[in-house]
Amino acid sequence: MKHLLSIADLSTEEITSILDTAVSMHEVQHREVKKLPTLRGRTIINFFFEDSTRTRSSFEIAGKWLSADTINLTGKGTSVSKGESLRDTVMTVGAMGVDMIIVRHPASGAPQQIAEWVDCSVVNAGDGTHEHPSQALLDAYTMRHALGGLEGRHVAIVGDLTHSRVLRSNLLCLAKLGAQVTLVAPPTLMPSGIGAWAAADGFNLSYDLDAVLPTVDAVMMLRVQRERMSGGYFPTAKEYAVTYGLTPRRLGLLPEHAVICHPGPMNRGLEISADAADAARSLVLDQVSAGVAVRMSILYHLLAGEGNDQ
Ligand code: NCD
């Protein structure tokens, strides 16, 4: 494994191996001295062309806890803002001899393209509306831990599906781990062509959140991505919250054991109520905590795993 560009490139065994290694990486978080020597002497560049809080900081923390040297670059403050092309910018960084570029970019497919230009490992930290593989892996880690496994479990993914790269990576990852998935959204936020994909890959579609909630083991609420919306996808925020939000009333529809996930950042009062976000069964902060461990495991697999002595 050299790059992590898409969940589609990972076998079920590789996913399981990343999740299993993350379990031991997670212990580091509770130590006083949070440092393993595993990636000593390796250099990792975090290159984020889009805003991020948790993904960027957790990749940086993951690198630091594994003793790699980590450097953060953004579009602003680099020669990108002087008009340098993406190719020239990443080839410049690659020429410095770094071991890995972790990239977030508004264009779907940018990490794949970068992987063709540079010799080092490339990790996709979210590309446009395409994929966000490390997020799907940390979601799987969190749900697997809470539910005791994902095989045969029912996961509903709800909200702004059209603009969500988290959705696309999760669909692939959950299928490989044997979960049953139902997507719930208003018709305007269902991606075009999703019907054919659902038929081919065996997941379900619904417009009725109330009907789906009593049947789930986990419900994953996705953010309404206003920054990617050019028109009106729903009449008002209030109407969206009432029809597709995880409101206090809908919390009562969930089975007792069912858990709530959200990749963050949350729009409280829109797709998720404060009651749901802060409920005992909400795994939102567990996801953040798992994010560091899973990203440590990803870095380990790409830079120090078997056959990856670079
Ligand atoms: C997601 C992203 O950036 O794709 N957030 C994240 O990485 N935790 C989802 C989102 O922005 O809504």
Boltz pocket constraint, residues with backbone or C-beta under 6 A from the ligand:
constraints:
  - pocket:
      binder: B
      contacts: [[A, 51], [A, 54], [A, 55], [A, 125], [A, 126], [A, 132], [A, 135], [A, 165], [A, 166], [A, 222], [A, 223], [A, 225], [A, 263], [A, 264], [A, 265]]
      max_distance: 6.0
